[in-house]
Amino acid sequence: MGDKGSSTIADRWKSHHVLKRDVFSTVERGRFMTPAGEVEAVLRHLAEVPWWSWPLAHLLMSNERRALQWLDKSGVSGIAPPLLYAGNSLLVRGWIEGVPLYIAKPYGDLAYFRSARSALRRLHRCGICHNDLAKEQNWLKGNDGHAYLTDFQLSFRFSRRGRLFRIAAYEDLRHMLKHKRRYAEQALTPAERRILARKSWPTRIWMASGKKIYLWLTRGVLKFADREGGGMRLVRDAPSIETLLKGYPGIREAVVVAYPDRRVGTGLYAFVEAEPALSDRVLSKLIADKLGAPAVPEHLQIVDTLPRRASGEVHKEVLQLIALNQVDSIGPLIASEAERAAAARVARDRRNMGDRISWHS
């Protein structure tokens, strides 16, 4: 890493795997040595950021550092990861045991949304507005069932609770309620429904003008095309691969998910439930011949049984965690022993075994 503080943490940081990689930073999970001992942690660094995005990337990292520092100074804990270390172009924050909202899918979980409302109140009491809570990946559901906030790159700390603060806080709340509407709509109060129906005036201006530029930049230039940041490959290639594989003899089901890859940015991982006579090589060649070599997934795993919910639907969120190598987060999502056994077999034989994290039934 090209950070003057990197030599300071070189012997304190052990990387496990990449969680996210884009033109603004690389985020890795690993273990960090603190004065109290080694802990699970997350490192964000700018070592792989292109020159043209570095100034903005540095500003975003500074925002996150200031927000986490202020929460610590204010004595606020239990709503965001603690800041463990900050350098010029890297920071280390604590690891929260849990999964993003889009994986947790807390349908009908009213306790979770009470916790989310409480977390927002505590954040705003410190004068901090998050400003990026429309993204489900910035909300975590901890293994304890509570809501946590992460990724404070767009956050801002207000010195007083003036009009701009009230607008930003209102939008934080409105975005949280949008998630509540998706997962627990029946629990929305009349007041919450009124908030959802009324956007602030900056948001109305943004929706009418700035958002079009943002979508052109993110989808057209930076190739961020989906809610989870999987990019164009997940949007364009994954559905074609799934359709092709599902139509091939001997294949019962196929699911393709995205994961961060150091070499190509966004990698694809195909999980295929099929007869044991089929091979990875045969299916990779099929995809290359029909869809072109660039569409071939970086990982293709043939399994006898995919993890399924009680309804029979493939539990895609479990497969997503396996592809992300966050297999130690699978447990809370499992609902039956049959699903647990299937998930354990897939995790045991996963194709990204270079990482050190393991999970067992």
N, C-alpha and C positions, 0 to 999 in steps of 0.2 A: 504494500500500500504506500502511496506517495504522500503520506501524512507525517508531519513532524512528530506526532504523538504515537505513530504506529510502532516505532521501536520500543516505546514505553510499554505497550501492551502485547508485544509479540510473544513474550513468554507467559502471558496471562490468558491468552485467548486460544481456544481449540475449536475449530470450525467443524460442524457436523454436515451441514448441507445448505444450499441456497433456498431461501423462502421466496424471494422475489428479485427480479432484475429488470431494470428499465433504464432510460436515458438520464434519470435523475438520481439513481443510487442502486447499490446492490445490498440486499438484506440477507444476512446469513443467521442460521441458528447454530449455537454451540455452547461451550462452557467457558465461564470467565472466573478468574481467581480474584476474589475480593479479600479484604482483611479478615472477614469472618469465615472464609473458606470458598471452595469452588461452587458456583451456582449455574443453573441453566440460564442462558441469556441470548440476546439478539444483538447482532452487530450491523449497523448501517454505515456504509462507507462509500466514498466517491472515487475510489481508485480506478474503476472501469467506466467512469462517466466521460462521454465525448467532450471535446473542448467547447463546442458551441452551446452546450447546455450546462456547463459547469457553473457559471455565475448564478443562474436560477436554482440549480441543485444545491449550491452552498447556502443560498438564502432559505430554501425549504428546510435544510438540515438545521440551520440556526433557529428557525421558528420552533422546530421540535425540541431542540435543546433548551431554549428559553422556557417553553411551556412546562417541560418536565422538571426543570430546575425550580420554577416558581411553585409548582405543586408540592415539591419536597420542602421548600422553604416555608410554605404555608401550613405544613403538617398534614396535608391531604394525602391519604393513602387508600388503597383498595378500589380505585376507579381507573387506574392507568398503570403501565409498567414503570417502576422506579428507574431513574437515570443512574447508572453505575459508573460511567466514565464518559468524558467528552473531550475530543481533540479538535484540531482545526477542521478536518474533513472526515471525521468519523465519530460515532458515539456508540456506546453500549448501554442497552436498557434491559431490564429484567424480563424474564420469560413468564407469561401467564399461562397456566395450565387450562386449556380450553380450545375452542374452535371458533372460526368466524361464523357470523350469523347465517350466511348463505349455505353453510354446511350443517350447522346446528338445527336450522329450520324449527324454531320453537312455537309450533302451532298450538294455540290455546294456552300457552304458558304465561299466565297473568303475573306470576311472581317475578319472572324475568323482566317484564316491562315495568313493573313497579321499581325494580332495581335500576333499570335504565333511566327512569325519571329521576330517581334519587341521585344517580351518578351525575346527571346533567346539572341538577341543582347545586351539588357540591362543586362542580367545575365552574359554574357561573358565579358562585359566591367568591371565588378566587379572582374574578375578573377575566377569566379565560373563556373564549369561544372557540370551538373546534373548527367550524366552517367546512367540514368535509364529511358530514355524517349521513349524507345520502347514500354513501357506499356501504354495502353490507359487510364488506371485508374490514371496515374500520370499527365494527362492533364485534366483540367477542362474547361468547357464552362460556363462562368458566366452568370447570368441573364441579364447582360448588353451586352452580346454577345462577350465579350473579352476572350482571352485565359489566363489561369493562370496555374502555375506549382505547384505541391505539392509533398510530400514525398521525402525529400532530404537526405535519409539515405545513399545513395551511392555517394553523391556529394563530390567534392573536390575543395578546393580553392588553386589556384596556385599563388605563390608570383611573378612570372614573366610569360610573354607570350612566353614561349619557345616552343620547338617542341612537348613535351608531352601535353601542353595546347592546341596547335593547333590541335593535333590529337583528343583529347577529345571533343573539341568544334565542330570539323568537324562531329564527330559521333552523337553529340546532334542534329546538323542540319540535318544530313541524316535521323535520326529516325523521326524527325518532318516531313520531306518530305515524308516518307513512309506513314504517316497518311494522308498527303495531297493527295498522290496518291490514297489512298483508297476512300477518300470522295470528292475529287475535281480534279481528274486526268487531266481533260481537261485544267486546269489552270496551270499545270506545265510548267515552262519555259525550253528551251533547256539546260541552265546551271544547273537547278535543276535535269533534267533527267540524266545529266552526273554525278552529285553527287550521285544519287541513284544507278547508274551502277557501281560505284567505291567505294568499302569498303576500309577502312584504313588497313594497314598491321597487326596491333594488332587484328583487328576484324577478318581478314582472318585466323589468327592463332587460335583465339578463336573458330571460327566456325568449324575448322578442328579437334580441340582437346578438349579444356576446356569445350565447350558447351555440349559435350557428358556426361562429369562428372556432370555438372550442372543439366542436365535433369534427370540423374539417381538419384541425390540427391533430387531434388525438387519433381519429380514425383514418384520415387520409395520409398524414405525414408520419405520425408515430406508430400507427397500426394497432392502437388500443381499441378493440372493437367489441368487447363484452364486459359484463359487470365484474367478473372475477379477474380481468386483466390477462386473459389467455391469448388475446391478439387474433390476427386474421387467420392463423392456422386452425384455431379452435372453431372459428365461425365458418370458414370456407372449407377446410379439408376434413375436419372430424366427421361432419354429417355424411359426406361422400364415402369415407372409409367405412363407417358403420353400415351404411346401406349396402355397399359392396360385399362386406364380410357376411352380413346376415343372409345374403342371397346365395352364399357358397355352400355346397353340399357338406354336411357334417357339422355345420356351425349352428348352434342353438341361439346364441346371443352374443352381442359385441357392444362394448362401451369404450369410447375414446375420450380421454380427459387431457388437459394441458398441465404442464408443470414448468418451473423456471429451469433453464439449461444454460450453463456458462458458455457453451460453444455456439449455440444457435439462438439464444435469447428465450424463445418459447419452444419447448419440446412437447411431443405428443406421446401418450402412453395408451396402448390399446390392450384391453382385457377381453379375451375371447373364450367363451364357454363352448367347447367343441369336443369332438371325438379325439381320443389320444393319438390316433394314427396321423393326424395333421401335424405339420411342423411350422415353426416360426419362419423358416426360410421359404417355404412354399407360399405362405400368406404374404410375406413381405414382397416376394416377386410378383404375386397377383396384384398387389396395390401399385407397385412400380409400373407394371405393364398397362394397367387400366387407368391410373390416375397420374402417373408420372413419378419419377424417382424422388422429387422434393416432398411429395406427400407421404412417403413411407414414415411411420412413427419411429421415434428413436428407441422405444421399447415396445415389444409385442409379447404378451404373455398368454399362453393357452392354459386354461384351467378346466377341471372337470365340473366344478360348480362355482358360480358367482354368489356372493352374499346377497340374500334377498330378505325383504321385509315380509311380514306375515301375509300381506296381500299378494305376494309373489313377484312384486316389482323389484328389480335389481336395486340394491342400495348403493347408488352412485356416489354418495358422499363418503362412504367407506373406501371406495376405490380411489376417490380423489385424495384422501389422506395417505393412502399407500403410495400413489404416484408422487405426492409431495414429500414422501419419506417421513411423515409425521404419524407413524404407526402407533406411537405411544398415546395418541389422542383418540384412538378408535373405540376403546372400551365403553365410554359413556353413550355412544351411539347404538350399541348393540342391544337388540331387544329379545333375542332367543338363543338357546344353545346351538341350534342348527346354524344360525347366522354367524355366531361366534366361531364355530368350527370352520365354516367356509372362509370367513375373513382371515382366520389364523393360517390356513393353508395358502391362501393367496399371498399374504404378507411374508410368510416363510420363504416362498419361492420367487419373490419379487425380483425384477431385473435390475433394480438400482441398489444392489446390495453393497456398493462401495461405501455407503454411509454406515455409521456405527450404531444407530438407534435400532432397537429391536422391540418386538411386541409378541406376546404369546397368549394363547387362550388360557 
